[in-house]
Amino acid sequence: RAAFEALEKALARSRRTGQLVGVIYIDLDKFKPVNDNFGHDAGDIVLSEVATRLVESLRETDTVARIGGDEFVCILEQLDSLNDLESPIRTLLSNINEPISLSENIEVTLSVSAGGTVFGKDAEEALQDVVRRADQAMYEAKLKEPGSFKLMPA
C-alpha cells in the first residue's frame, strides 16, 4: 500500500514538473534455497540486507518498498527518459550481487532480476498497470537470463 501511495504522490509531482517517474520491479533470484538451506531467520537477514543495499544504491529522494516475499519496487522521480533508469538498475544489480554474511562462516551470493518502466504527467493508465508493466519487464528479463534487467516503454 505504501508503494502505491508513493506512486500517487510521485505522479502528482510529475504533473507539476513535467518530468517522468520510473518504476523498477525487483525479484531476488533463487531466494527459496536460502530459506530451505539456512532457515527463515537467514532469509530475513537477506531481505533486510537487500533492502538496505537498495536504499543505499539510490538517491535520497527515491522510494524503496517491499511488496511481497522477495519482491521490491523502487520509485525514481525527476527522469527525462526511460534510459535514465539504466544506470540505477545496473548499480542495484551490482550492489546486490555482493556476498551477504549470514554468520561468521556463512555467506550467500544472490542475483536479482529487474524490470523498469516510466510514466508521466500525461499517463492515463492506472498505477497498478504501471507496476504490472515493470513486473512484466522483470519477468521477461528473468526468463531470458536471471540476474539481468529489461526496460519496457510506456
NUZA-926381 format. One record per residue (C-alpha): residue number from 1; chain; y, x, z. Coordinates in Angstrom, 2 decimals, always signed. Layout:
% residues N
<pt num="NUM" chaine="A" yy="Y" xx="X" zz="Z"/>
...
This chain:
% residues 154
<pt num="1" chaine="A" yy="+0.00" xx="+0.00" zz="+0.00"/>
<pt num="2" chaine="A" yy="+2.40" xx="+2.83" zz="+0.84"/>
<pt num="3" chaine="A" yy="+1.85" xx="+4.31" zz="-2.62"/>
<pt num="4" chaine="A" yy="+2.89" xx="+1.07" zz="-4.32"/>
<pt num="5" chaine="A" yy="+5.95" xx="+0.77" zz="-2.06"/>
<pt num="6" chaine="A" yy="+6.92" xx="+4.32" zz="-3.01"/>
<pt num="7" chaine="A" yy="+6.40" xx="+3.46" zz="-6.71"/>
<pt num="8" chaine="A" yy="+8.62" xx="+0.39" zz="-6.40"/>
<pt num="9" chaine="A" yy="+11.39" xx="+2.46" zz="-4.84"/>
<pt num="10" chaine="A" yy="+10.95" xx="+5.17" zz="-7.47"/>
<pt num="11" chaine="A" yy="+11.25" xx="+2.58" zz="-10.24"/>
<pt num="12" chaine="A" yy="+14.44" xx="+1.21" zz="-8.68"/>
<pt num="13" chaine="A" yy="+15.91" xx="+4.72" zz="-8.64"/>
<pt num="14" chaine="A" yy="+14.72" xx="+5.26" zz="-12.22"/>
<pt num="15" chaine="A" yy="+16.64" xx="+2.16" zz="-13.30"/>
<pt num="16" chaine="A" yy="+19.80" xx="+3.66" zz="-11.79"/>
<pt num="17" chaine="A" yy="+19.36" xx="+7.22" zz="-13.10"/>
<pt num="18" chaine="A" yy="+17.57" xx="+6.59" zz="-16.40"/>
<pt num="19" chaine="A" yy="+15.02" xx="+9.30" zz="-15.61"/>
<pt num="20" chaine="A" yy="+11.25" xx="+8.88" zz="-15.70"/>
<pt num="21" chaine="A" yy="+8.80" xx="+8.65" zz="-12.82"/>
<pt num="22" chaine="A" yy="+5.49" xx="+10.49" zz="-13.08"/>
<pt num="23" chaine="A" yy="+2.23" xx="+9.33" zz="-11.57"/>
<pt num="24" chaine="A" yy="-0.62" xx="+11.81" zz="-11.07"/>
<pt num="25" chaine="A" yy="-4.02" xx="+10.42" zz="-10.15"/>
<pt num="26" chaine="A" yy="-6.32" xx="+12.97" zz="-8.49"/>
<pt num="27" chaine="A" yy="-10.03" xx="+12.80" zz="-7.74"/>
<pt num="28" chaine="A" yy="-12.00" xx="+15.53" zz="-5.96"/>
<pt num="29" chaine="A" yy="-14.95" xx="+16.80" zz="-7.98"/>
<pt num="30" chaine="A" yy="-18.29" xx="+16.93" zz="-6.15"/>
<pt num="31" chaine="A" yy="-16.88" xx="+15.86" zz="-2.77"/>
<pt num="32" chaine="A" yy="-20.02" xx="+13.93" zz="-1.79"/>
<pt num="33" chaine="A" yy="-22.12" xx="+17.11" zz="-1.31"/>
<pt num="34" chaine="A" yy="-19.60" xx="+18.29" zz="+1.30"/>
<pt num="35" chaine="A" yy="-20.27" xx="+15.20" zz="+3.42"/>
<pt num="36" chaine="A" yy="-24.01" xx="+15.33" zz="+2.69"/>
<pt num="37" chaine="A" yy="-24.44" xx="+19.04" zz="+3.48"/>
<pt num="38" chaine="A" yy="-21.92" xx="+19.59" zz="+6.26"/>
<pt num="39" chaine="A" yy="-21.20" xx="+16.12" zz="+7.72"/>
<pt num="40" chaine="A" yy="-18.29" xx="+13.73" zz="+7.70"/>
<pt num="41" chaine="A" yy="-16.22" xx="+15.88" zz="+10.05"/>
<pt num="42" chaine="A" yy="-16.31" xx="+18.62" zz="+7.39"/>
<pt num="43" chaine="A" yy="-15.35" xx="+16.03" zz="+4.80"/>
<pt num="44" chaine="A" yy="-12.36" xx="+15.06" zz="+6.94"/>
<pt num="45" chaine="A" yy="-11.31" xx="+18.72" zz="+7.15"/>
<pt num="46" chaine="A" yy="-11.48" xx="+18.99" zz="+3.36"/>
<pt num="47" chaine="A" yy="-9.47" xx="+15.78" zz="+2.81"/>
<pt num="48" chaine="A" yy="-6.82" xx="+16.90" zz="+5.29"/>
<pt num="49" chaine="A" yy="-6.55" xx="+20.35" zz="+3.69"/>
<pt num="50" chaine="A" yy="-6.36" xx="+18.87" zz="+0.19"/>
<pt num="51" chaine="A" yy="-3.58" xx="+16.52" zz="+1.31"/>
<pt num="52" chaine="A" yy="-1.69" xx="+19.46" zz="+2.83"/>
<pt num="53" chaine="A" yy="-2.08" xx="+21.50" zz="-0.35"/>
<pt num="54" chaine="A" yy="-0.90" xx="+18.59" zz="-2.49"/>
<pt num="55" chaine="A" yy="+2.24" xx="+18.18" zz="-0.38"/>
<pt num="56" chaine="A" yy="+2.89" xx="+21.93" zz="-0.41"/>
<pt num="57" chaine="A" yy="+2.42" xx="+22.08" zz="-4.20"/>
<pt num="58" chaine="A" yy="+5.09" xx="+19.50" zz="-4.97"/>
<pt num="59" chaine="A" yy="+8.78" xx="+19.08" zz="-4.30"/>
<pt num="60" chaine="A" yy="+10.06" xx="+17.63" zz="-1.02"/>
<pt num="61" chaine="A" yy="+11.18" xx="+14.53" zz="-2.88"/>
<pt num="62" chaine="A" yy="+7.72" xx="+13.83" zz="-4.33"/>
<pt num="63" chaine="A" yy="+5.25" xx="+11.49" zz="-2.65"/>
<pt num="64" chaine="A" yy="+1.55" xx="+12.06" zz="-1.99"/>
<pt num="65" chaine="A" yy="-0.72" xx="+9.20" zz="-0.91"/>
<pt num="66" chaine="A" yy="-4.45" xx="+8.99" zz="-0.35"/>
<pt num="67" chaine="A" yy="-5.57" xx="+5.76" zz="-1.95"/>
<pt num="68" chaine="A" yy="-9.24" xx="+5.83" zz="-1.09"/>
<pt num="69" chaine="A" yy="-12.24" xx="+8.05" zz="-0.44"/>
<pt num="70" chaine="A" yy="-11.41" xx="+11.28" zz="-2.24"/>
<pt num="71" chaine="A" yy="-8.63" xx="+9.94" zz="-4.48"/>
<pt num="72" chaine="A" yy="-4.93" xx="+10.67" zz="-4.22"/>
<pt num="73" chaine="A" yy="-1.81" xx="+9.60" zz="-6.09"/>
<pt num="74" chaine="A" yy="+1.29" xx="+11.76" zz="-6.45"/>
<pt num="75" chaine="A" yy="+4.63" xx="+10.27" zz="-7.46"/>
<pt num="76" chaine="A" yy="+7.18" xx="+12.59" zz="-9.05"/>
<pt num="77" chaine="A" yy="+10.70" xx="+11.42" zz="-9.78"/>
<pt num="78" chaine="A" yy="+13.51" xx="+12.71" zz="-11.98"/>
<pt num="79" chaine="A" yy="+11.42" xx="+13.67" zz="-15.00"/>
<pt num="80" chaine="A" yy="+12.67" xx="+13.87" zz="-18.56"/>
<pt num="81" chaine="A" yy="+9.32" xx="+13.57" zz="-20.36"/>
<pt num="82" chaine="A" yy="+5.57" xx="+13.30" zz="-19.92"/>
<pt num="83" chaine="A" yy="+5.32" xx="+17.07" zz="-20.45"/>
<pt num="84" chaine="A" yy="+7.24" xx="+17.62" zz="-17.19"/>
<pt num="85" chaine="A" yy="+4.00" xx="+16.72" zz="-15.38"/>
<pt num="86" chaine="A" yy="+2.01" xx="+19.59" zz="-16.86"/>
<pt num="87" chaine="A" yy="+3.34" xx="+22.38" zz="-14.64"/>
<pt num="88" chaine="A" yy="+2.99" xx="+20.47" zz="-11.33"/>
<pt num="89" chaine="A" yy="-0.55" xx="+19.41" zz="-12.27"/>
<pt num="90" chaine="A" yy="-1.53" xx="+22.99" zz="-13.09"/>
<pt num="91" chaine="A" yy="-0.13" xx="+24.09" zz="-9.72"/>
<pt num="92" chaine="A" yy="-2.07" xx="+21.36" zz="-7.91"/>
<pt num="93" chaine="A" yy="-5.32" xx="+22.27" zz="-9.63"/>
<pt num="94" chaine="A" yy="-4.86" xx="+25.95" zz="-8.85"/>
<pt num="95" chaine="A" yy="-3.98" xx="+25.41" zz="-5.17"/>
<pt num="96" chaine="A" yy="-6.85" xx="+23.03" zz="-4.53"/>
<pt num="97" chaine="A" yy="-9.33" xx="+25.41" zz="-6.18"/>
<pt num="98" chaine="A" yy="-8.74" xx="+27.93" zz="-3.38"/>
<pt num="99" chaine="A" yy="-11.55" xx="+28.05" zz="-0.77"/>
<pt num="100" chaine="A" yy="-11.33" xx="+25.70" zz="+2.21"/>
<pt num="101" chaine="A" yy="-12.62" xx="+27.00" zz="+5.52"/>
<pt num="102" chaine="A" yy="-14.86" xx="+24.57" zz="+7.40"/>
<pt num="103" chaine="A" yy="-15.73" xx="+27.01" zz="+10.17"/>
<pt num="104" chaine="A" yy="-15.76" xx="+30.73" zz="+10.83"/>
<pt num="105" chaine="A" yy="-18.73" xx="+31.22" zz="+8.50"/>
<pt num="106" chaine="A" yy="-18.48" xx="+28.34" zz="+6.04"/>
<pt num="107" chaine="A" yy="-16.11" xx="+27.89" zz="+3.13"/>
<pt num="108" chaine="A" yy="-16.24" xx="+25.38" zz="+0.30"/>
<pt num="109" chaine="A" yy="-14.50" xx="+25.53" zz="-3.03"/>
<pt num="110" chaine="A" yy="-13.69" xx="+22.30" zz="-4.80"/>
<pt num="111" chaine="A" yy="-12.02" xx="+21.38" zz="-8.00"/>
<pt num="112" chaine="A" yy="-10.10" xx="+18.26" zz="-8.85"/>
<pt num="113" chaine="A" yy="-9.69" xx="+16.24" zz="-11.98"/>
<pt num="114" chaine="A" yy="-6.28" xx="+14.76" zz="-12.63"/>
<pt num="115" chaine="A" yy="-4.57" xx="+12.32" zz="-14.93"/>
<pt num="116" chaine="A" yy="-0.88" xx="+11.84" zz="-15.39"/>
<pt num="117" chaine="A" yy="+1.46" xx="+9.34" zz="-16.96"/>
<pt num="118" chaine="A" yy="+5.11" xx="+8.32" zz="-16.75"/>
<pt num="119" chaine="A" yy="+7.13" xx="+5.15" zz="-16.59"/>
<pt num="120" chaine="A" yy="+10.83" xx="+4.47" zz="-16.51"/>
<pt num="121" chaine="A" yy="+13.71" xx="+2.07" zz="-16.32"/>
<pt num="122" chaine="A" yy="+12.54" xx="+0.08" zz="-19.33"/>
<pt num="123" chaine="A" yy="+8.97" xx="-0.28" zz="-18.08"/>
<pt num="124" chaine="A" yy="+7.74" xx="-3.83" zz="-18.38"/>
<pt num="125" chaine="A" yy="+4.21" xx="-3.23" zz="-17.13"/>
<pt num="126" chaine="A" yy="+3.07" xx="-3.83" zz="-13.58"/>
<pt num="127" chaine="A" yy="+2.96" xx="-0.79" zz="-11.32"/>
<pt num="128" chaine="A" yy="-0.79" xx="-1.33" zz="-10.87"/>
<pt num="129" chaine="A" yy="-1.14" xx="-0.87" zz="-14.65"/>
<pt num="130" chaine="A" yy="+0.73" xx="+2.44" zz="-14.47"/>
<pt num="131" chaine="A" yy="-1.65" xx="+3.67" zz="-11.76"/>
<pt num="132" chaine="A" yy="-4.63" xx="+2.41" zz="-13.80"/>
<pt num="133" chaine="A" yy="-3.37" xx="+4.38" zz="-16.82"/>
<pt num="134" chaine="A" yy="-3.15" xx="+7.57" zz="-14.73"/>
<pt num="135" chaine="A" yy="-6.62" xx="+6.81" zz="-13.32"/>
<pt num="136" chaine="A" yy="-7.98" xx="+6.33" zz="-16.86"/>
<pt num="137" chaine="A" yy="-6.49" xx="+9.68" zz="-17.90"/>
<pt num="138" chaine="A" yy="-8.14" xx="+11.32" zz="-14.87"/>
<pt num="139" chaine="A" yy="-11.48" xx="+9.69" zz="-15.69"/>
<pt num="140" chaine="A" yy="-11.33" xx="+10.93" zz="-19.28"/>
<pt num="141" chaine="A" yy="-10.48" xx="+14.46" zz="-18.09"/>
<pt num="142" chaine="A" yy="-13.37" xx="+14.40" zz="-15.60"/>
<pt num="143" chaine="A" yy="-15.82" xx="+13.22" zz="-18.28"/>
<pt num="144" chaine="A" yy="-14.69" xx="+15.91" zz="-20.69"/>
<pt num="145" chaine="A" yy="-14.52" xx="+18.76" zz="-18.18"/>
<pt num="146" chaine="A" yy="-14.40" xx="+18.39" zz="-14.37"/>
<pt num="147" chaine="A" yy="-11.53" xx="+20.38" zz="-12.91"/>
<pt num="148" chaine="A" yy="-9.21" xx="+19.58" zz="-15.81"/>
<pt num="149" chaine="A" yy="-6.39" xx="+17.13" zz="-16.45"/>
<pt num="150" chaine="A" yy="-5.15" xx="+14.79" zz="-19.13"/>
<pt num="151" chaine="A" yy="-1.71" xx="+13.36" zz="-19.75"/>
<pt num="152" chaine="A" yy="-1.52" xx="+9.82" zz="-21.10"/>
<pt num="153" chaine="A" yy="+1.67" xx="+8.50" zz="-22.70"/>
<pt num="154" chaine="A" yy="+3.12" xx="+5.16" zz="-21.63"/>
